[in-house]
Amino acid sequence: MAGHAWNLNAEVSVTLGPSVLGVFDASARPRMVVLSHSKPGDVEKKEAVQTGKEYNIWYNKWAGGDREDNYSNKVKSQTRCNIKKDSGLTRANQTGVKYCCLFFARGCCPYGWECNFLHILPDPNNALPDSSKDCFDRDKFSDYRDDMGGVGSFNRQNRTLYVGRIKETGPGPETEEIVTRHFKEWGEIERIRVLQYRSVAFVTYVSELSAQFAKEAMACQSLDNDEILNVRWATEDPNPVQKVAEKHRLEELGQEAIKARMDPRIVEAMRAVRALEDGDILDDEGQVVEEENGGSEDIDIHVSKRRRTELPPPQASLSQEQSKPLGLLTADTLEGLKYFAEIRNRNGANVSPFHPDKALLAKPVTMGLGLADYGSDGED
């Protein structure tokens, strides 16, 4: 006998006749979290415009005829993230996941506190577990795409975004103020450069994680004039001044990372050794004490810092033929022995100095095995 059994507090079975058509758990359905700035029904799923002959159900688009960098087919995003209203605790705060939610950045995460990723801005002070992934746990690639979109590359730390298709309604400073107001929500900005009359701006963040989040949060968004922004990764800055500054910045980051992993006692010991070599005086905190002296005292201090135990180079007493390697001793070894003998003489050692010249001249070392001494050439 056909019938229906409904139980909203447990599993629900829908039966028609003797067969079971479907079983599902009503309590396991994800909760639809409506963003504070949206209303129910505002987000509508529209079918993709047919631009090819075959529809790819995996990528949800038509194959052939469309390009991702062709903004003529792009539409304005229906949702936008609001950090002050949308950020909050999720399951990731309990499980220890360090990656942010991609759909939260786009303003359309349906899981709310049940999401397995963070619903906050990435912290620049906390490094990610894997440097080959972005802040959304997506794998980077060895090189950028041709259109400079996508996740990015792990071979270069890119903190600059290219923002195109800006509608300029005023002078350059006004456009820069508008871009700053919209992009500072995603992290601390280092500098912004606006190309007036070209509808282009370059936004450089202090942290690469902020740039990754801002790229997804501002994709297909608008500023103040209902435009559709084209946000991509910026190419390397050809300005030589910026190249030098970026090189110094990376070197400082590397030094700080090495110091953070080293034992502080080793660092203090290395600093003390360097100060001892330079003749500097360190205070109790390990800082160099600068003495203010004038006249000849400054010169004496400068000379004392550079003073080293320098001995005059040993004079070459051997001829060019004798300086060639004889036996097991080379010319460099002989010079070293003479050098140490002179040090002994200066220190007043009682041991008689070694004279390699006399030793070599008295009995030259013969090369080879010396078979001729045994008369092996004889027929007997």
Secondary structure, DSSP 8 states (H G I E B T S, - for coil): ----B--TTSEEEEEETTEEEEEEEGGGS------TT--TT----------SSEEETTTTEEESS--TT-TTS----S----HHHH-B--THHHHT---B-HHHHHT--S-GGG-SSBBS---TTS--S-TTB-TTS-B-BSS--TTS-SS-BSSS---EEEEE-----S-HHHHHHHHHHHHGGGS-EEEEEEETTTTEEEEEESSHHHHHHHHHHSTT---SS----EEEE------HHHHHHHHHHHHHHHHHHHHHHS-HHHHHHHHHHHHHHHT--B-TTS-B------THHHHHHHHHHH-----------S-TTTTS-BTTB-HHHHHHHHHHHHHHHHHT-SS----HHHHHHHS----S--GGGGTTTS--
